[in-house]
Amino acid sequence: MTLLSQWGWAEGSDPHALDAYLDGAPFGIDEDTAVNISSLLLVAGRMTGREIDAEWLDGVHTCYRTVR
């Protein structure tokens, strides 16, 4: 299992909150950029319940800007 917390990137009250979504995603610090982008899309799909595929990428989406 690849964990953001193992690289020191996870912070906050529950630094392991994303670990279940990351299980099996082929992230790697020394990996090819395409592998990391694919892993990010895989994790986003797991979190949202919708695979990020060509149909989704070609679709029209609503974007909401948030202000800090």
Contacts in CASP RR format, 6 or more apart in sequence:
PFRMAT RR
TARGET T0000
AUTHOR 0000-0000-0000
METHOD contacts of the structure
MODEL  1
MTLLSQWGWAEGSDPHALDAYLDGAPFGIDEDTAVNISSLLLVAGRMTGR
EIDAEWLDGVHTCYRTVR
1 19 0 8 1.000
1 22 0 8 1.000
1 23 0 8 1.000
1 24 0 8 1.000
2 22 0 8 1.000
2 23 0 8 1.000
2 24 0 8 1.000
2 25 0 8 1.000
2 26 0 8 1.000
2 27 0 8 1.000
2 28 0 8 1.000
3 10 0 8 1.000
3 16 0 8 1.000
3 19 0 8 1.000
3 22 0 8 1.000
4 10 0 8 1.000
4 15 0 8 1.000
4 18 0 8 1.000
4 19 0 8 1.000
4 22 0 8 1.000
5 15 0 8 1.000
5 16 0 8 1.000
5 19 0 8 1.000
7 29 0 8 1.000
10 16 0 8 1.000
10 17 0 8 1.000
10 18 0 8 1.000
18 43 0 8 1.000
18 47 0 8 1.000
21 43 0 8 1.000
21 46 0 8 1.000
21 47 0 8 1.000
22 43 0 8 1.000
25 39 0 8 1.000
25 42 0 8 1.000
25 43 0 8 1.000
26 35 0 8 1.000
26 38 0 8 1.000
26 39 0 8 1.000
27 35 0 8 1.000
27 36 0 8 1.000
27 39 0 8 1.000
28 35 0 8 1.000
28 36 0 8 1.000
28 39 0 8 1.000
41 52 0 8 1.000
42 52 0 8 1.000
44 52 0 8 1.000
45 51 0 8 1.000
45 52 0 8 1.000
50 56 0 8 1.000
END
